[in-house]
Amino acid sequence: MECYCSRYAYDFYVTDNEGRSHRGDGKRLEDYHAFGKPVLAPADGTVVEARDNIPDFPHPGTGWIDWRTRDARGNYVVIRHSERVYSLIAHLRQGSCRVRQGDLVQRGQVIGECGNSGHSTEPHIHFQLQNHPNFYLAIGLPILFKHFEMQDIDSGKLRRYALGYISRGKKVANIPDDQNVAQHDKEITEVMSATVNLWDLISNLVLCILTISGVFAIFMRLVDVIQSILQLALGI
């Protein structure tokens, strides 16, 4: 799912020690380590939207997607965490969603299972933060993760983080840590609020510049058209 709201999104796969996402030839959904695994709420919040009726594409690992699906996200859950912070968790397994609109959820609560619904080439989870509940109107937000370890696949170097960003192509894992969770949550909420305000300001500024540039370009094009018409009319 490539669009403006997904610019900071992540696709998470489950791999074995050899970096393979499936057993055997990977022709069946059940061959994939991620398929059917529980999916947890990333933070406390309120469910504003949930979908659970889209079939899982039964041909993983072929590079094909279910182009006939009604929604690229497949089965998904949208959670409101604060005024302008919403999370989207997509490609859930059909029939696995455990929450509905209006439900209050807590961080770590099971909300569904990993599937292969929507535009998905193999079982995985699409995760993003956005500033609006509507996927098509939202602006994507950078995501700060906490209590995780990240390993470089090439060098094997492993580092642990209390708070940080995840890099593309790295192997990551959760680090259970119940100490000072409340304090960490408070710090993260403050950082996220500041980040959201900053990105709102930048996004609005960019949109204003693009709008002004577009109007100016249209105006100059109109001037060129008028000049051409006058030249034809006057025979210049």
Backbone torsions as a table, in degrees:
resi	resn	phi	psi	omega
1	MET	NA	96.6	-177.8
2	GLU	-105.0	111.7	175.3
3	CYS	-160.5	177.7	-174.7
4	TYR	-59.8	-36.1	-177.3
5	CYS	-75.0	-13.7	-177.1
6	SER	-105.8	18.1	-173.9
7	ARG	-66.3	-23.7	178.0
8	TYR	-114.5	21.7	-176.1
9	ALA	-76.9	160.6	176.8
10	TYR	-126.2	144.6	169.0
11	ASP	-111.8	120.2	-177.6
12	PHE	-106.2	128.4	177.2
13	TYR	-118.1	154.3	174.8
14	VAL	-102.0	127.5	-178.3
15	THR	-125.2	160.9	175.8
16	ASP	-90.7	-171.7	-177.4
17	ASN	-64.7	-20.8	179.4
18	GLU	-94.2	2.7	178.7
19	GLY	83.4	9.5	179.4
20	ARG	-88.6	138.8	-178.6
21	SER	-90.0	-2.1	-177.8
22	HIS	-149.4	165.0	172.6
23	ARG	-95.2	155.1	175.6
24	GLY	59.9	-140.0	-177.2
25	ASP	-88.6	-5.5	175.8
26	GLY	70.2	26.6	-179.2
27	LYS	-86.9	-16.8	179.6
28	ARG	-110.4	148.7	177.9
29	LEU	-59.6	-36.6	-177.8
30	GLU	-68.5	-13.8	177.8
31	ASP	-72.8	-18.9	-172.4
32	TYR	-89.1	133.7	-176.6
33	HIS	-61.9	-29.5	-176.5
34	ALA	-80.0	-26.9	-171.5
35	PHE	-63.2	125.1	178.6
36	GLY	84.5	-3.8	178.6
37	LYS	-69.4	144.3	179.2
38	PRO	-65.0	141.0	177.4
39	VAL	-111.2	131.6	-173.2
40	LEU	-107.7	150.8	174.3
41	ALA	-66.3	132.5	-177.1
42	PRO	-73.4	-23.1	-179.1
43	ALA	-163.4	168.4	177.5
44	ASP	-63.4	148.9	177.8
45	GLY	172.1	-168.8	-179.5
46	THR	-122.6	131.9	179.1
47	VAL	-71.8	123.6	179.1
48	VAL	-105.6	-17.2	178.9
49	GLU	-161.0	143.2	177.7
50	ALA	-151.9	142.2	177.9
51	ARG	-134.4	143.1	-169.7
52	ASP	-144.9	7.9	-169.2
53	ASN	-111.7	10.9	-177.9
54	ILE	-95.2	129.5	-177.7
55	PRO	-64.3	152.8	173.2
56	ASP	-79.5	133.0	179.3
57	PHE	-65.3	120.3	-169.5
58	PRO	-83.7	7.1	-177.2
59	HIS	-123.8	70.1	-178.8
60	PRO	-74.8	160.2	173.8
61	GLY	75.7	4.1	-179.3
62	THR	-94.7	-11.9	-175.0
63	GLY	88.7	-7.9	178.9
64	TRP	-89.9	156.6	173.5
65	ILE	-124.9	165.9	178.3
66	ASP	-81.0	88.8	-176.1
67	TRP	-69.7	-12.1	179.5
68	ARG	-88.8	-4.6	-177.3
69	THR	-63.2	150.6	-177.6
70	ARG	-80.9	-13.6	-177.3
71	ASP	-151.0	126.2	-178.6
72	ALA	-60.9	-26.4	-179.1
73	ARG	-76.4	-16.1	-175.4
74	GLY	67.7	-137.5	174.3
75	ASN	-86.2	135.8	-171.7
76	TYR	-153.7	167.9	174.9
77	VAL	-134.3	135.6	173.5
78	VAL	-114.5	127.3	-177.5
79	ILE	-119.6	132.4	175.9
80	ARG	-91.5	122.2	-179.4
81	HIS	-103.4	-30.5	175.2
82	SER	-158.2	-172.0	-172.4
83	GLU	-55.6	-40.8	-177.2
84	ARG	-130.2	32.2	177.0
85	VAL	-132.3	112.9	178.9
86	TYR	-126.7	144.2	175.0
87	SER	-110.7	144.6	175.7
88	LEU	-119.1	125.4	176.0
89	ILE	-119.4	114.6	-169.8
90	ALA	-121.0	167.5	179.6
91	HIS	72.4	33.8	177.9
92	LEU	-70.3	158.2	179.2
93	ARG	-70.9	137.7	-179.7
94	GLN	-58.4	131.3	177.7
95	GLY	80.2	3.5	-175.3
96	SER	-98.9	-10.7	-174.6
97	CYS	-64.0	128.0	-176.6
98	ARG	-106.0	2.9	-178.8
99	VAL	-126.6	159.9	178.7
100	ARG	-134.2	166.8	-179.7
101	GLN	-54.2	131.5	179.2
102	GLY	95.4	-13.1	179.8
103	ASP	-69.4	140.6	172.0
104	LEU	-89.8	131.6	-179.7
105	VAL	-123.3	154.5	177.5
106	GLN	-114.4	153.7	178.0
107	ARG	-55.2	129.9	-179.9
108	GLY	90.3	-5.0	178.5
109	GLN	-74.7	138.4	178.4
110	VAL	-70.3	124.9	179.4
111	ILE	-112.4	-11.3	-179.8
112	GLY	173.4	-163.5	178.4
113	GLU	-128.1	152.0	178.8
114	CYS	-68.1	134.3	-178.2
115	GLY	-136.2	-158.3	-179.2
116	ASN	-138.1	37.2	-178.2
117	SER	-86.8	157.7	179.5
118	GLY	75.8	-152.9	-179.8
119	HIS	-84.4	80.8	-177.1
120	SER	-134.6	129.8	-178.8
121	THR	-88.1	-19.2	174.4
122	GLU	-161.4	159.8	-177.4
123	PRO	-55.9	124.5	177.3
124	HIS	-166.5	176.1	178.2
125	ILE	-118.6	129.7	172.7
126	HIS	-96.2	125.7	-176.7
127	PHE	-131.8	132.1	177.3
128	GLN	-151.7	158.9	169.8
129	LEU	-108.2	145.9	-179.0
130	GLN	-147.5	161.1	-174.2
131	ASN	-95.3	7.3	-176.7
132	HIS	-149.0	146.2	-179.5
133	PRO	-68.5	-25.5	-179.4
134	ASN	-82.5	120.0	-177.3
135	PHE	-56.3	-38.2	-173.2
136	TYR	-84.9	-11.9	178.9
137	LEU	-108.8	-6.6	-171.6
138	ALA	-83.1	158.8	171.2
139	ILE	-110.9	130.6	-179.3
140	GLY	-69.2	145.0	-178.6
141	LEU	-117.0	145.0	174.1
142	PRO	-61.7	148.4	-174.7
143	ILE	-115.4	122.6	173.4
144	LEU	-95.2	124.7	177.3
145	PHE	-103.5	155.7	177.5
146	LYS	-131.5	154.4	177.9
147	HIS	52.2	67.0	179.0
148	PHE	-144.5	161.2	173.0
149	GLU	-118.2	146.1	-176.8
150	MET	-132.8	131.6	-176.3
151	GLN	-120.7	133.8	174.2
152	ASP	-77.9	123.9	-174.4
153	ILE	-65.8	-37.6	-176.9
154	ASP	-74.0	-49.6	-176.0
155	SER	-88.6	-22.4	-177.7
156	GLY	81.6	1.2	-179.1
157	LYS	-66.1	130.7	-176.8
158	LEU	-118.6	131.7	177.5
159	ARG	-131.3	149.2	177.7
160	ARG	-110.2	145.1	-176.0
161	TYR	-132.0	137.0	170.9
162	ALA	-83.1	-30.6	-180.0
163	LEU	-158.0	131.8	179.6
164	GLY	175.6	-176.0	179.6
165	TYR	-104.4	150.8	179.0
166	ILE	-98.6	136.3	-179.6
167	SER	-95.3	148.2	179.7
168	ARG	-64.2	139.5	176.3
169	GLY	81.9	5.7	179.1
170	LYS	-95.1	157.7	174.1
171	LYS	-95.1	124.2	-174.7
172	VAL	-125.0	156.1	177.8
173	ALA	-152.8	150.6	178.0
174	ASN	-72.3	148.4	171.8
175	ILE	-118.6	106.4	178.1
176	PRO	-61.0	128.1	-179.1
177	ASP	-155.5	105.1	-177.4
178	ASP	-91.8	-5.3	-178.1
179	GLN	-80.7	134.5	176.7
180	ASN	56.9	29.2	-179.6
181	VAL	-62.6	-42.4	-178.3
182	ALA	-61.2	-42.0	179.4
183	GLN	-65.8	-42.4	177.6
184	HIS	-61.2	-43.2	-179.8
185	ASP	-61.4	-40.4	179.6
186	LYS	-64.1	-43.9	-179.5
187	GLU	-63.9	-43.3	-178.7
188	ILE	-65.1	-40.3	178.4
189	THR	-61.1	-41.9	179.1
190	GLU	-65.1	-42.6	179.6
191	VAL	-65.1	-43.9	-179.0
192	MET	-64.1	-40.3	178.7
193	SER	-61.4	-43.5	177.9
194	ALA	-65.0	-39.9	179.7
195	THR	-64.3	-44.1	-179.9
196	VAL	-61.4	-44.9	179.7
197	ASN	-62.2	-41.5	-179.9
198	LEU	-64.5	-46.1	-178.2
199	TRP	-70.2	-32.7	173.4
200	ASP	-60.6	-44.0	-179.7
201	LEU	-63.6	-46.7	-180.0
202	ILE	-63.6	-44.8	-178.6
203	SER	-62.7	-42.8	179.0
204	ASN	-65.1	-38.5	178.5
205	LEU	-64.1	-44.4	178.8
206	VAL	-62.3	-43.4	179.4
207	LEU	-62.6	-39.4	177.9
208	CYS	-63.5	-44.0	179.5
209	ILE	-62.5	-44.7	179.8
210	LEU	-63.2	-39.7	179.4
211	THR	-64.7	-46.2	179.3
212	ILE	-63.2	-42.3	179.0
213	SER	-62.3	-41.4	-180.0
214	GLY	-64.8	-42.7	179.4
215	VAL	-64.5	-42.0	179.7
216	PHE	-64.1	-41.2	179.2
217	ALA	-63.8	-41.4	178.0
218	ILE	-63.9	-41.7	179.6
219	PHE	-61.5	-45.4	-179.3
220	MET	-66.1	-36.5	177.4
221	ARG	-65.7	-39.2	178.0
222	LEU	-63.5	-40.2	177.9
223	VAL	-61.5	-42.8	179.3
224	ASP	-62.4	-41.3	179.6
225	VAL	-64.3	-43.1	179.7
226	ILE	-63.4	-41.8	178.6
227	GLN	-62.7	-40.7	179.3
228	SER	-64.2	-42.4	179.3
229	ILE	-63.9	-44.2	178.7
230	LEU	-61.6	-40.2	179.3
231	GLN	-64.0	-40.7	178.1
232	LEU	-66.9	-41.5	-176.6
233	ALA	-67.8	-36.9	-177.8
234	LEU	-91.9	-5.9	179.3
235	GLY	69.6	30.0	-178.9
236	ILE	-80.0	NA	NA
